[in-house]
Amino acid sequence: MVKKILYLILVGSIFTLTACGQKTKATKPTNQNTAKTVETKLFGVNLINNGGAESGNVAPWTNADDNLKTFRYDGGWGDAWQVTPPNHGDSFFYAKVSKDSPVAVFTQKADVSKIAQIVDENKVSYNLSGWFGSRVYAGGRLILTFYDAGGKEIKTSAQDADATEKITSANRPDDVTMVEKTRAGQIPSGTRSIKITLEISLVEVKSENDGDMAFADNLSLILTSKEGTK
């Protein structure tokens, strides 16, 4: 009888220890899971907030002089488009420029400090794209500027190396046509934040430039890793 009781106590103790060990193993977080969560948020997703003008306003783009606007594709002159981005939403951006104010810029920032280690190993690439339209003599493009942890700009090797192609008089699309412009490159080592600039400018200065307009939609910045993380 005593032996039987001791046996039951021993079995019960083993069961309790095993169960506790399993519980600890199941609930213990891993660095790998944490890293994967960060990658999911920063890789393979659009880092431009409100890149399609669908929020009903222009936030979080800066809106100097209240110049950046949104317009619906089905609203008046907006429905005259012959070529538009595939799978576009209801609205797009537009801004006016003139001979007196030939350039307008609107910006927002993306924080990439949580993938600093991969960035510093030169393993992070970007794909920048947007659709742009022109009315009269104006055009738009996207520009990236990189900053280190102290907020200092990291210079890249060539001018306009990290920007979509600029619309000029030679390549300006028809007034009812939007064209896609893209740029691919590498995030420079040391980058902790990226400024995204939507630039609207005159492509040709003429005496009659007064309220020339450029349009933009489906703006995106997608990061990928050479390690295959997404």
N, CA, C and O of each residue as an XYZ file, in Angstrom:
920
protein
N       0.836     -1.204      0.000
C       0.000      0.000      0.000
C       0.872      1.256      0.000
O       0.621      2.192     -0.759
N       1.885      1.269      0.846
C       2.796      2.418      0.910
C       3.510      2.604     -0.418
O       3.675      3.731     -0.885
N       3.932      1.515     -1.024
C       4.619      1.586     -2.310
C       3.702      2.164     -3.382
O       4.137      2.940     -4.232
N       2.415      1.774     -3.334
C       1.457      2.249     -4.318
C       1.249      3.755     -4.197
O       1.150      4.467     -5.197
N       1.183      4.230     -2.935
C       1.002      5.670     -2.706
C       2.212      6.458     -3.203
O       2.070      7.495     -3.850
N       3.413      5.944     -2.887
C       4.634      6.606     -3.346
C       4.697      6.654     -4.870
O       5.143      7.644     -5.450
N       4.253      5.586     -5.507
C       4.262      5.508     -6.956
C       3.331      6.569     -7.567
O       3.673      7.241     -8.541
N       2.152      6.691     -6.961
C       1.181      7.681     -7.460
C       1.704      9.101     -7.290
O       1.517      9.948     -8.164
N       2.364      9.357     -6.154
C       2.938     10.683     -5.911
C       4.010     10.993     -6.939
O       4.069     12.110     -7.454
N       4.869     10.007     -7.249
C       5.939     10.191     -8.225
C       5.378     10.476     -9.612
O       5.854     11.375    -10.305
N       4.359      9.705    -10.022
C       3.741      9.908    -11.336
C       3.119     11.297    -11.422
O       3.247     11.983    -12.436
N       2.446     11.701    -10.353
C       1.810     13.020    -10.331
C       2.828     14.139    -10.439
O       2.580     15.136    -11.117
N       3.970     13.989     -9.781
C       5.023     15.007     -9.828
C       5.591     15.142    -11.232
O       5.816     16.251    -11.716
N       5.823     13.999    -11.886
C       6.350     14.002    -13.253
C       5.373     14.688    -14.198
O       5.791     15.469    -15.053
N       4.073     14.408    -14.060
C       3.052     15.004    -14.897
C       3.011     16.528    -14.729
O       2.882     17.273    -15.700
N       3.125     16.969    -13.470
C       3.090     18.406    -13.187
C       4.280     19.128    -13.790
O       4.132     20.200    -14.375
N       5.479     18.533    -13.646
C       6.684     19.140    -14.197
C       6.632     19.206    -15.717
O       7.043     20.195    -16.324
N       6.118     18.131    -16.324
C       6.009     18.083    -17.784
C       5.060     19.148    -18.294
O       5.356     19.835    -19.272
N       3.914     19.288    -17.632
C       2.917     20.273    -18.043
C       3.462     21.684    -17.911
O       3.229     22.517    -18.786
N       4.185     21.968    -16.832
C       4.763     23.296    -16.636
C       5.793     23.613    -17.716
O       5.861     24.735    -18.217
N       6.587     22.611    -18.062
C       7.604     22.801    -19.085
C       6.988     23.093    -20.431
O       7.478     23.940    -21.178
N       5.886     22.374    -20.749
C       5.212     22.606    -22.021
C       4.604     23.997    -22.072
O       4.648     24.655    -23.111
N       4.037     24.449    -20.961
C       3.418     25.769    -20.912
C       4.457     26.861    -21.112
O       4.213     27.834    -21.826
N       5.613     26.702    -20.481
C       6.675     27.687    -20.623
C       7.171     27.763    -22.053
O       7.429     28.845    -22.579
N       7.300     26.601    -22.676
C       7.783     26.536    -24.040
C       6.804     27.182    -25.006
O       7.223     27.818    -25.974
N       5.510     27.029    -24.761
C       4.495     27.535    -25.671
C       4.337     29.039    -25.593
O       3.999     29.684    -26.585
N       4.579     29.604    -24.418
C       4.316     31.029    -24.241
C       5.576     31.894    -24.358
O       5.477     33.121    -24.370
N       6.722     31.290    -24.440
C       7.953     32.052    -24.507
C       8.137     32.675    -25.890
O       8.213     31.940    -26.874
N       8.211     34.014    -25.998
C       8.382     34.654    -27.301
C       9.792     34.438    -27.833
O      10.726     34.223    -27.060
N       9.944     34.496    -29.137
C      11.254     34.327    -29.749
C      11.610     35.570    -30.533
O      10.739     36.275    -31.042
N      12.916     35.831    -30.623
C      13.380     36.972    -31.397
C      13.018     36.820    -32.856
O      12.768     37.806    -33.550
N      12.988     35.568    -33.328
C      12.651     35.316    -34.724
C      11.226     35.745    -35.031
O      10.975     36.353    -36.071
N      10.289     35.437    -34.138
C       8.905     35.834    -34.351
C       8.758     37.345    -34.320
O       8.013     37.918    -35.115
N       9.477     38.000    -33.393
C       9.424     39.451    -33.298
C       9.959     40.089    -34.568
O       9.362     41.029    -35.094
N      11.088     39.581    -35.066
C      11.677     40.111    -36.288
C      10.742     39.927    -37.472
O      10.626     40.803    -38.330
N      10.071     38.771    -37.510
C       9.151     38.496    -38.607
C       7.990     39.462    -38.603
O       7.527     39.878    -39.665
N       7.503     39.831    -37.410
C       6.411     40.793    -37.307
C       6.829     42.146    -37.860
O       6.061     42.791    -38.574
N       8.052     42.583    -37.531
C       8.569     43.853    -38.033
C       8.674     43.814    -39.552
O       8.282     44.764    -40.230
N       9.204     42.711    -40.090
C       9.367     42.576    -41.532
C       8.026     42.618    -42.243
O       7.905     43.205    -43.318
N       7.017     41.996    -41.643
C       5.690     41.983    -42.242
C       5.144     43.390    -42.386
O       4.432     43.688    -43.345
N       5.474     44.258    -41.434
C       4.970     45.628    -41.454
C       5.743     46.539    -42.401
O       5.211     47.556    -42.845
N       7.000     46.188    -42.718
C       7.835     47.086    -43.503
C       8.204     46.558    -44.887
O       8.541     47.349    -45.767
N       8.150     45.271    -45.098
C       8.489     44.702    -46.390
C       7.238     44.277    -47.149
O       6.308     43.710    -46.577
N       7.236     44.562    -48.439
C       6.149     44.107    -49.292
C       4.843     44.851    -49.115
O       3.812     44.414    -49.626
N       4.863     45.974    -48.396
C       3.657     46.787    -48.215
C       3.966     48.223    -48.634
O       5.126     48.633    -48.646
N       2.941     48.975    -48.971
C       3.135     50.360    -49.387
C       3.419     51.237    -48.180
O       2.580     51.350    -47.286
N       4.591     51.858    -48.143
C       4.967     52.725    -47.023
C       4.476     54.161    -47.200
O       4.651     54.988    -46.306
N       3.867     54.460    -48.340
C       3.278     55.777    -48.533
C       1.849     55.757    -48.019
O       1.013     55.000    -48.511
N       1.577     56.586    -47.033
C       0.228     56.684    -46.495
C      -0.623     57.564    -47.399
O      -0.198     58.639    -47.825
N      -1.823     57.094    -47.682
C      -2.757     57.825    -48.550
C      -2.113     58.106    -49.906
O      -2.129     59.238    -50.388
N      -1.553     57.077    -50.507
C      -0.930     57.237    -51.820
C      -1.922     57.267    -52.961
O      -1.556     57.555    -54.101
N      -3.196     56.968    -52.658
C      -4.205     56.944    -53.713
C      -5.287     57.982    -53.569
O      -6.293     57.932    -54.277
N      -5.095     58.935    -52.651
C      -6.054     60.037    -52.455
C      -7.435     59.543    -52.034
O      -8.443     60.193    -52.311
N      -7.477     58.390    -51.363
C      -8.772     57.798    -51.027
C      -9.270     58.129    -49.629
O     -10.373     57.718    -49.266
N      -8.494     58.859    -48.831
C      -8.884     59.113    -47.450
C      -9.920     60.230    -47.307
O     -10.484     60.430    -46.232
N     -10.160     60.946    -48.388
C     -11.087     62.067    -48.306
C     -10.402     63.389    -48.046
O     -11.034     64.443    -48.120
N      -9.103     63.344    -47.739
C      -8.298     64.559    -47.573
C      -6.876     64.242    -48.011
O      -6.620     63.156    -48.530
N      -5.953     65.165    -47.813
C      -4.586     64.950    -48.292
C      -3.619     64.539    -47.189
O      -2.435     64.346    -47.464
N      -4.087     64.399    -45.949
C      -3.220     63.959    -44.851
C      -2.716     62.541    -45.130
O      -3.465     61.737    -45.684
N      -1.447     62.199    -44.757
C      -0.489     63.009    -43.996
C       0.463     63.833    -44.865
O       1.473     64.322    -44.360
N       0.167     64.001    -46.159
C       1.024     64.844    -46.987
C       1.006     66.280    -46.448
O      -0.054     66.803    -46.104
N       2.166     66.902    -46.377
C       2.182     68.318    -46.041
C       1.450     69.052    -47.146
O       1.453     68.615    -48.297
N       0.841     70.135    -46.810
C      -0.030     70.812    -47.775
C       0.297     72.296    -47.813
O      -0.542     73.135    -47.484
N       1.518     72.616    -48.216
C       1.978     74.006    -48.247
C       1.020     74.857    -49.073
O       0.662     74.506    -50.197
N       0.616     75.982    -48.491
C      -0.289     76.927    -49.155
C      -1.619     76.291    -49.559
O      -2.321     76.797    -50.435
N      -1.956     75.170    -48.906
C      -3.233     74.499    -49.182
C      -3.379     74.195    -50.671
O      -4.457     74.349    -51.245
N      -2.277     73.761    -51.288
C      -2.241     73.633    -52.748
C      -2.529     72.228    -53.259
O      -2.941     72.070    -54.408
N      -2.325     71.213    -52.440
C      -2.599     69.850    -52.877
C      -4.069     69.543    -52.638
O      -4.586     69.758    -51.542
N      -4.739     69.039    -53.670
C      -6.177     68.776    -53.605
C      -6.459     67.357    -54.078
O      -5.596     66.697    -54.658
N      -7.670     66.902    -53.824
C      -8.133     65.633    -54.377
C      -9.363     65.897    -55.249
O     -10.098     66.862    -55.041
N      -9.564     65.022    -56.217
C     -10.721     65.150    -57.106
C     -11.188     63.757    -57.492
O     -10.378     62.837    -57.605
N     -12.482     63.597    -57.694
C     -13.045     62.305    -58.057
C     -12.971     62.090    -59.572
O     -13.112     63.024    -60.361
N     -12.746     60.843    -59.945
C     -12.703     60.514    -61.369
C     -14.040     60.780    -62.055
O     -14.080     61.058    -63.253
N     -15.122     60.696    -61.307
C     -16.441     60.910    -61.907
C     -16.961     62.321    -61.680
O     -18.161     62.568    -61.809
N     -16.054     63.267    -61.337
C     -16.503     64.622    -61.031
C     -16.116     65.636    -62.077
O     -15.003     66.161    -62.035
N     -16.991     65.930    -63.012
C     -16.712     66.959    -64.010
C     -15.598     66.579    -64.951
O     -15.639     65.520    -65.578
N     -14.581     67.456    -65.057
C     -13.488     67.184    -65.994
C     -12.706     65.940    -65.616
O     -11.981     65.388    -66.443
N     -12.845     65.496    -64.379
C     -12.103     64.313    -63.963
C     -12.500     63.048    -64.698
O     -11.711     62.106    -64.783
N     -13.743     63.013    -65.241
C     -14.190     61.791    -65.908
C     -13.772     61.731    -67.377
O     -14.187     60.827    -68.102
N     -12.953     62.690    -67.820
C     -12.532     62.718    -69.221
C     -11.300     61.861    -69.489
O     -10.866     61.751    -70.635
N     -10.721     61.244    -68.435
C      -9.493     60.470    -68.610
C      -9.679     59.317    -69.583
O     -10.681     58.602    -69.546
N      -8.696     59.155    -70.448
C      -8.680     58.025    -71.378
C      -7.797     56.887    -70.860
O      -8.106     55.714    -71.071
N      -6.697     57.236    -70.182
C      -5.795     56.241    -69.593
C      -5.603     56.590    -68.123
O      -5.178     57.697    -67.791
N      -5.919     55.641    -67.244
C      -5.786     55.845    -65.801
C      -5.112     54.630    -65.180
O      -4.992     53.600    -65.843
N      -4.674     54.718    -63.942
C      -4.037     53.567    -63.295
C      -5.012     52.395    -63.189
O      -6.200     52.605    -62.945
N      -4.532     51.178    -63.367
C      -5.399     50.021    -63.160
C      -5.773     49.916    -61.684
O      -4.964     50.210    -60.805
N      -6.989     49.499    -61.430
C      -7.468     49.315    -60.051
C      -7.368     50.594    -59.227
O      -7.160     50.537    -58.015
N      -7.516     51.744    -59.879
C      -7.504     52.997    -59.113
C      -8.798     53.105    -58.309
O      -9.792     52.440    -58.601
N      -8.757     53.953    -57.298
C      -9.943     54.152    -56.475
C     -10.854     55.214    -57.059
O     -10.965     55.360    -58.276
N     -11.498     55.945    -56.180
C     -12.454     56.961    -56.623
C     -11.792     58.300    -56.927
O     -12.342     59.099    -57.686
N     -10.616     58.558    -56.345
C     -10.045     59.905    -56.413
C      -8.580     59.911    -56.823
O      -7.920     58.872    -56.847
N      -8.086     61.099    -57.144
C      -6.671     61.303    -57.454
C      -6.257     62.668    -56.901
O      -7.108     63.468    -56.513
N      -4.942     62.931    -56.868
C      -4.422     64.211    -56.413
C      -4.240     65.162    -57.597
O      -4.035     64.738    -58.734
N      -4.321     66.457    -57.295
C      -3.895     67.437    -58.281
C      -3.368     68.676    -57.561
O      -3.718     68.943    -56.411
N      -2.529     69.415    -58.259
C      -1.999     70.671    -57.723
C      -1.723     71.603    -58.886
O      -1.429     71.164    -59.998
N      -1.822     72.905    -58.613
C      -1.579     73.919    -59.637
C      -0.219     74.580    -59.427
O       0.231     74.766    -58.296
N       0.416     74.926    -60.526
C       1.649     75.705    -60.493
C       1.534     76.807    -61.550
O       0.692     76.734    -62.445
N       2.373     77.807    -61.436
C       2.328     78.933    -62.371
C       3.738     79.465    -62.582
O       4.683     79.014    -61.934
N       3.877     80.425    -63.488
C       5.207     81.004    -63.747
C       5.744     81.714    -62.512
O       6.958     81.832    -62.344
N       4.851     82.188    -61.646
C       5.285     82.843    -60.412
C       5.610     81.842    -59.303
O       6.434     82.126    -58.434
N       4.976     80.688    -59.329
C       5.235     79.610    -58.352
C       5.366     78.313    -59.142
O       4.424     77.522    -59.198
N       6.543     78.086    -59.760
C       6.692     76.980    -60.707
C       6.826     75.590    -60.087
O       6.715     74.587    -60.791
N       7.064     75.524    -58.774
C       7.262     74.222    -58.130
C       6.467     74.167    -56.830
O       6.463     75.119    -56.051
N       5.793     73.036    -56.608
C       5.098     72.785    -55.347
C       5.517     71.398    -54.856
O       5.536     70.444    -55.632
N       5.851     71.287    -53.575
C       6.285     70.000    -53.042
C       5.437     69.630    -51.828
O       5.043     70.486    -51.036
N       5.171     68.344    -51.706
C       4.377     67.797    -50.607
C       5.114     66.563    -50.096
O       5.558     65.735    -50.891
N       5.248     66.434    -48.785
C       6.107     65.380    -48.249
C       5.440     64.595    -47.128
O       4.458     65.034    -46.529
N       5.998     63.431    -46.866
C       5.705     62.625    -45.687
C       6.924     61.755    -45.429
O       7.778     61.614    -46.304
N       7.017     61.163    -44.224
C       8.189     60.360    -43.867
C       7.799     58.938    -43.484
O       6.715     58.693    -42.955
N       8.715     58.003    -43.767
C       8.558     56.609    -43.375
C       9.704     56.233    -42.447
O      10.869     56.463    -42.773
N       9.385     55.660    -41.301
C      10.386     55.243    -40.312
C      10.821     53.814    -40.617
O       9.993     52.903    -40.625
N      12.114     53.610    -40.867
C      12.633     52.266    -41.144
C      13.680     51.865    -40.117
O      14.488     50.971    -40.369
N      13.674     52.517    -38.964
C      14.699     52.255    -37.949
C      14.628     50.828    -37.402
O      15.636     50.308    -36.923
N      13.469     50.190    -37.463
C      13.328     48.847    -36.908
C      13.988     47.773    -37.764
O      14.141     46.636    -37.318
N      14.377     48.118    -38.978
C      15.115     47.158    -39.814
C      16.532     47.680    -40.064
O      17.125     47.428    -41.113
N      17.060     48.409    -39.083
C      18.374     49.044    -39.220
C      19.467     48.039    -39.559
O      20.329     48.319    -40.392
N      19.441     46.871    -38.920
C      20.515     45.898    -39.143
C      20.554     45.444    -40.596
O      21.630     45.361    -41.189
N      19.397     45.150    -41.174
C      19.358     44.688    -42.565
C      19.736     45.824    -43.506
O      20.435     45.604    -44.496
N      19.275     47.046    -43.201
C      19.622     48.207    -44.021
C      21.131     48.406    -44.037
O      21.715     48.639    -45.095
N      21.772     48.316    -42.865
C      23.209     48.553    -42.763
C      24.036     47.447    -43.404
O      25.233     47.617    -43.636
N      23.406     46.327    -43.688
C      24.073     45.243    -44.413
C      23.865     45.384    -45.923
O      24.241     44.505    -46.698
N      23.255     46.511    -46.329
C      22.987     46.788    -47.754
C      22.144     45.694    -48.407
O      22.416     45.266    -49.529
N      21.128     45.257    -47.690
C      20.273     44.173    -48.175
C      18.830     44.611    -48.445
O      17.959     43.775    -48.685
N      18.583     45.915    -48.405
C      17.217     46.391    -48.596
C      17.124     47.228    -49.874
O      17.872     48.188    -50.056
N      16.207     46.853    -50.745
C      15.965     47.587    -51.984
C      14.575     48.207    -51.953
O      13.730     47.823    -51.145
N      14.348     49.168    -52.837
C      13.036     49.796    -52.906
C      12.515     49.815    -54.342
O      13.284     49.783    -55.302
N      11.213     49.866    -54.458
C      10.543     50.105    -55.735
C       9.594     51.280    -55.539
O       8.658     51.207    -54.743
N       9.840     52.349    -56.262
C       9.065     53.577    -56.167
C       8.245     53.725    -57.443
O       8.779     53.560    -58.540
N       6.958     54.033    -57.317
C       6.145     54.170    -58.521
C       4.980     55.115    -58.295
O       4.542     55.336    -57.166
N       4.493     55.662    -59.389
C       3.333     56.535    -59.341
C       2.805     56.762    -60.744
O       3.519     56.579    -61.730
N       1.543     57.163    -60.820
C       0.918     57.511    -62.094
C       0.718     59.019    -62.125
O       0.239     59.614    -61.159
N       1.097     59.642    -63.267
C       1.081     61.094    -63.353
C       0.406     61.555    -64.637
O       0.560     60.956    -65.701
N      -0.349     62.644    -64.496
C      -0.997     63.265    -65.642
C      -0.675     64.742    -65.693
O      -0.224     65.325    -64.707
N      -0.907     65.341    -66.841
C      -0.538     66.737    -67.046
C      -1.657     67.473    -67.767
O      -2.285     66.935    -68.680
N      -1.896     68.700    -67.350
C      -2.800     69.567    -68.100
C      -2.071     70.870    -68.367
O      -1.646     71.556    -67.437
N      -1.929     71.207    -69.629
C      -1.117     72.314    -70.115
C       0.361     71.944    -69.909
O       0.800     70.940    -70.470
N       1.148     72.703    -69.132
C       2.590     72.450    -69.053
C       3.030     72.183    -67.621
O       3.847     72.924    -67.075
N       2.502     71.144    -67.016
C       2.901     70.767    -65.654
C       3.083     69.261    -65.579
O       2.522     68.515    -66.381
N       3.869     68.826    -64.611
C       4.106     67.391    -64.437
C       4.462     67.076    -62.998
O       4.766     67.975    -62.214
N       4.423     65.808    -62.655
C       4.730     65.395    -61.290
C       5.738     64.266    -61.250
O       5.969     63.589    -62.252
N       6.335     64.069    -60.092
C       7.237     62.942    -59.874
C       7.372     62.701    -58.372
O       6.968     63.535    -57.562
N       7.950     61.539    -58.008
C       8.257     61.192    -56.621
C       9.761     61.206    -56.423
O      10.521     60.784    -57.294
N      10.182     61.701    -55.255
C      11.607     61.784    -54.916
C      11.816     61.210    -53.516
O      11.024     61.477    -52.612
N      12.873     60.425    -53.333
C      13.227     59.889    -52.021
C      14.470     60.584    -51.479
O      15.430     60.836    -52.207
N      14.429     60.888    -50.179
C      15.589     61.437    -49.480
C      15.803     60.616    -48.221
O      14.853     60.358    -47.483
N      17.045     60.201    -47.964
C      17.349     59.302    -46.854
C      18.025     60.058    -45.711
O      18.843     60.950    -45.937
N      17.664     59.679    -44.462
C      18.214     60.347    -43.281
C      18.732     59.321    -42.280
O      18.182     58.228    -42.142
N      19.821     59.706    -41.575
C      20.388     58.807    -40.569
C      19.686     59.012    -39.230
O      18.713     59.761    -39.143
N      20.178     58.349    -38.194
C      19.527     58.391    -36.880
C      19.505     59.796    -36.288
O      18.634     60.113    -35.478
N      20.450     60.634    -36.683
C      20.502     62.004    -36.173
C      19.735     62.998    -37.022
O      19.747     64.197    -36.745
N      19.065     62.504    -38.060
C      18.294     63.386    -38.927
C      19.104     64.053    -40.023
O      18.613     64.965    -40.687
N      20.349     63.608    -40.224
C      21.195     64.177    -41.264
C      20.960     63.455    -42.584
O      20.864     62.228    -42.634
N      20.869     64.242    -43.651
C      20.628     63.647    -44.967
C      21.817     62.806    -45.415
O      22.972     63.209    -45.276
N      21.511     61.632    -45.955
C      22.536     60.752    -46.517
C      22.570     60.996    -48.021
O      21.617     60.662    -48.724
N      23.640     61.566    -48.513
C      23.752     61.898    -49.920
C      23.976     60.637    -50.749
O      24.756     59.764    -50.368
N      23.292     60.548    -51.876
C      23.527     59.450    -52.805
C      24.424     59.930    -53.935
O      24.677     61.126    -54.075
N      24.899     58.995    -54.735
C      25.969     59.304    -55.684
C      25.563     60.233    -56.817
O      26.349     61.088    -57.223
N      24.368     60.082    -57.327
C      23.994     60.854    -58.511
C      22.710     61.642    -58.279
O      21.816     61.185    -57.566
N      22.622     62.807    -58.872
C      21.430     63.629    -58.761
C      20.245     62.912    -59.398
O      20.371     62.320    -60.470
N      19.102     62.968    -58.738
C      17.870     62.336    -59.221
C      17.984     60.821    -59.333
O      17.187     60.186    -60.023
N      18.979     60.236    -58.650
C      19.124     58.785    -58.710
C      17.966     58.087    -58.009
O      17.618     56.959    -58.357
N      17.373     58.750    -57.030
C      16.296     58.150    -56.255
C      14.994     58.910    -56.477
O      14.352     59.358    -55.527
N      14.619     59.046    -57.734
C      13.395     59.749    -58.108
C      12.825     59.130    -59.377
O      13.564     58.587    -60.198
N      11.510     59.212    -59.533
C      10.924     58.769    -60.790
C      11.272     59.772    -61.883
O      11.629     60.917    -61.606
N      11.162     59.330    -63.108
C      11.526     60.170    -64.250
C      10.718     61.472    -64.250
O       9.511     61.469    -64.009
N      11.392     62.554    -64.518
C      10.732     63.856    -64.554
C      10.002     64.034    -65.882
O      10.543     63.729    -66.945
N       8.771     64.528    -65.809
C       8.005     64.796    -67.021
C       8.504     66.101    -67.632
O       8.611     67.120    -66.949
N       8.807     66.054    -68.922
C       9.326     67.212    -69.652
C       8.412     67.513    -70.840
O       7.424     66.816    -71.074
N       8.756     68.547    -71.572
C       7.992     68.865    -72.776
C       8.050     67.719    -73.775
O       7.097     67.487    -74.519
N       9.179     66.998    -73.790
C       9.360     65.919    -74.762
C       8.539     64.678    -74.436
O       8.089     63.977    -75.342
N       8.339     64.399    -73.138
C       7.628     63.158    -72.788
C       6.292     63.420    -72.087
O       5.700     62.502    -71.520
N       5.815     64.673    -72.125
C       4.566     65.015    -71.449
C       3.406     64.258    -72.072
O       3.226     64.303    -73.289
N       2.603     63.551    -71.252
C       1.465     62.802    -71.800
C       0.343     63.733    -72.236
O       0.314     64.904    -71.860
N      -0.578     63.205    -73.030
C      -1.753     63.964    -73.429
C      -2.551     64.381    -72.197
O      -2.437     63.772    -71.133
N      -3.356     65.422    -72.357
C      -4.104     65.961    -71.225
C      -5.042     64.947    -70.570
O      -5.380     65.095    -69.396
N      -5.462     63.933    -71.302
C      -6.421     62.962    -70.749
C      -5.758     61.609    -70.496
O      -6.432     60.581    -70.436
N      -4.445     61.621    -70.348
C      -3.695     60.370    -70.175
C      -2.821     60.435    -68.923
O      -2.127     61.427    -68.695
N      -2.858     59.381    -68.121
C      -1.920     59.230    -67.011
C      -0.886     58.179    -67.402
O      -1.215     57.178    -68.038
N       0.357     58.414    -67.018
C       1.432     57.470    -67.326
C       2.106     57.032    -66.031
O       2.189     57.796    -65.069
N       2.584     55.793    -66.022
C       3.273     55.275    -64.840
C       4.764     55.567    -64.940
O       5.378     55.365    -65.988
N       5.336     56.042    -63.845
C       6.773     56.279    -63.749
C       7.295     55.488    -62.551
O       6.700     55.520    -61.474
N       8.405     54.780    -62.742
C       8.943     53.942    -61.672
C      10.436     54.188    -61.489
O      11.110     54.719    -62.371
N      10.929     53.793    -60.334
C      12.370     53.828    -60.045
C      12.670     52.751    -59.022
O      11.940     52.600    -58.043
N      13.730     52.009    -59.240
C      14.176     50.989    -58.295
C      15.587     51.329    -57.836
O      16.387     51.857    -58.608
N      15.889     51.025    -56.580
C      17.214     51.311    -56.063
C      17.443     50.639    -54.733
O      16.645     49.807    -54.301
N      18.528     50.995    -54.085
C      18.904     50.402    -52.798
C      18.849     51.450    -51.701
O      19.243     52.599    -51.903
N      18.353     51.043    -50.532
C      18.351     51.931    -49.377
C      19.787     52.016    -48.858
O      20.367     50.985    -48.519
N      20.374     53.207    -48.786
C      21.777     53.311    -48.354
C      21.964     52.948    -46.882
O      21.096     53.191    -46.044
N      23.110     52.366    -46.601
C      23.462     52.009    -45.223
C      23.385     53.237    -44.325
O      23.782     54.333    -44.721
N      22.873     53.045    -43.115
C      22.741     54.148    -42.175
C      21.371     54.792    -42.168
O      21.069     55.596    -41.285
N      20.530     54.450    -43.144
C      19.198     55.063    -43.236
C      18.310     54.623    -42.075
O      18.226     53.441    -41.742
N      17.656     55.603    -41.475
C      16.692     55.312    -40.403
C      15.311     55.882    -40.724
O      14.315     55.467    -40.131
N      15.249     56.825    -41.654
C      13.964     57.342    -42.111
C      14.090     57.784    -43.559
O      15.176     58.108    -44.039
N      12.944     57.790    -44.247
C      12.912     58.156    -45.662
C      11.863     59.234    -45.869
O      10.704     59.063    -45.491
N      12.267     60.340    -46.466
C      11.302     61.372    -46.833
C      10.827     61.114    -48.257
O      11.632     60.972    -49.177
N       9.513     61.055    -48.423
C       8.920     60.890    -49.750
C       8.360     62.232    -50.181
O       7.536     62.819    -49.479
N       8.799     62.718    -51.322
C       8.355     64.014    -51.824
C       7.552     63.845    -53.104
O       8.022     63.234    -54.063
N       6.342     64.386    -53.117
C       5.566     64.502    -54.346
C       5.820     65.904    -54.878
O       5.423     66.895    -54.265
N       6.482     65.976    -56.018
C       6.837     67.273    -56.607
C       5.975     67.531    -57.831
O       5.888     66.700    -58.735
N       5.341     68.696    -57.845
C       4.587     69.163    -59.004
C       5.305     70.391    -59.538
O       5.599     71.310    -58.773
N       5.596     70.429    -60.840
C       6.361     71.560    -61.370
C       5.986     71.840    -62.820
O       5.427     70.990    -63.512
N       6.306     73.048    -63.258
C       6.156     73.383    -64.670
C       7.208     72.623    -65.466
O       8.370     72.549    -65.065
N       6.799     72.065    -66.583
C       7.771     71.375    -67.427
C       8.323     72.322    -68.488
O       9.348     72.042    -69.110
N       7.642     73.432    -68.686
C       8.111     74.448    -69.622
C       7.521     75.789    -69.199
O       6.307     75.914    -69.038
N       8.373     76.780    -69.021
C       7.911     78.087    -68.573
C       7.525     78.932    -69.779
O       8.332     79.171    -70.676
N       6.277     79.376    -69.780
C       5.770     80.221    -70.854
C       5.065     81.422    -70.243
O       4.703     81.405    -69.067
N       4.876     82.446    -71.029
C       4.233     83.656    -70.510
C       2.798     83.393    -70.095
O       2.264     84.088    -69.230
N       2.157     82.381    -70.712
C       0.756     82.108    -70.392
C       0.582     81.118    -69.247
O      -0.552     80.783    -68.904
N       1.673     80.637    -68.643
C       1.549     79.710    -67.509
C       0.806     80.379    -66.369
O       1.312     81.318    -65.755
N      -0.376     79.901    -66.091
C      -1.156     80.471    -64.995
C      -2.167     79.429    -64.520
O      -3.262     79.312    -65.070
N      -1.789     78.689    -63.509
C      -2.681     77.653    -63.003
C      -2.600     76.355    -63.781
O      -3.585     75.621    -63.862
N      -1.424     76.054    -64.364
C      -1.231     74.763    -65.013
C      -1.333     73.671    -63.951
O      -0.918     73.879    -62.811
N      -1.877     72.517    -64.311
C      -2.133     71.476    -63.323
C      -1.425     70.173    -63.663
O      -1.228     69.836    -64.831
N      -1.046     69.446    -62.609
C      -0.523     68.091    -62.753
C      -1.292     67.185    -61.806
O      -1.804     67.632    -60.780
N      -1.368     65.906    -62.160
C      -2.179     64.947    -61.430
C      -1.316     63.757    -60.995
O      -0.305     63.447    -61.625
N      -1.727     63.103    -59.919
C      -0.965     61.957    -59.407
C      -1.917     60.970    -58.740
O      -2.919     61.359    -58.141
N      -1.588     59.695    -58.856
C      -2.405     58.654    -58.221
C      -1.562     57.389    -58.074
O      -0.504     57.253    -58.689
N      -2.055     56.472    -57.247
C      -1.399     55.172    -57.020
C       0.093     55.325    -56.718
O       0.933     54.660    -57.326
N       0.405     56.200    -55.780
C       1.789     56.424    -55.378
C       2.212     55.345    -54.393
O       1.490     55.070    -53.435
N       3.362     54.734    -54.609
C       3.770     53.647    -53.708
C       5.280     53.574    -53.541
O       6.046     53.919    -54.441
N       5.682     53.113    -52.361
C       7.077     52.819    -52.028
C       7.085     51.452    -51.353
O       6.562     51.291    -50.250
N       7.683     50.467    -52.025
C       7.716     49.090    -51.529
C       9.157     48.681    -51.259
O      10.021     48.820    -52.124
N       9.411     48.174    -50.052
C      10.742     47.678    -49.709
C      10.799     46.166    -49.851
O       9.833     45.466    -49.551
N      11.935     45.674    -50.309
C      12.187     44.235    -50.371
C      13.570     43.956    -49.805
O      14.436     44.831    -49.790
N      13.768     42.721    -49.338
C      15.056     42.341    -48.761
C      15.731     41.306    -49.638
O      15.071     40.426    -50.191
N      17.043     41.410    -49.767
C      17.797     40.435    -50.540
C      17.824     39.074    -49.863
O      18.185     38.069    -50.475
N      17.433     39.052    -48.578
C      17.348     37.766    -47.867
C      16.034     37.059    -48.163
O      15.804     35.945    -47.694
N      15.166     37.710    -48.946
C      13.907     37.091    -49.321
C      12.794     37.343    -48.352
O      11.719     36.762    -48.504
N      12.998     38.197    -47.342
C      11.939     38.480    -46.388
C      10.931     39.421    -46.982
O      11.278     40.291    -47.781
N       9.686     39.255    -46.598
C       8.604     40.085    -47.126
C       7.664     40.432    -45.986
O       6.671     41.130    -46.194
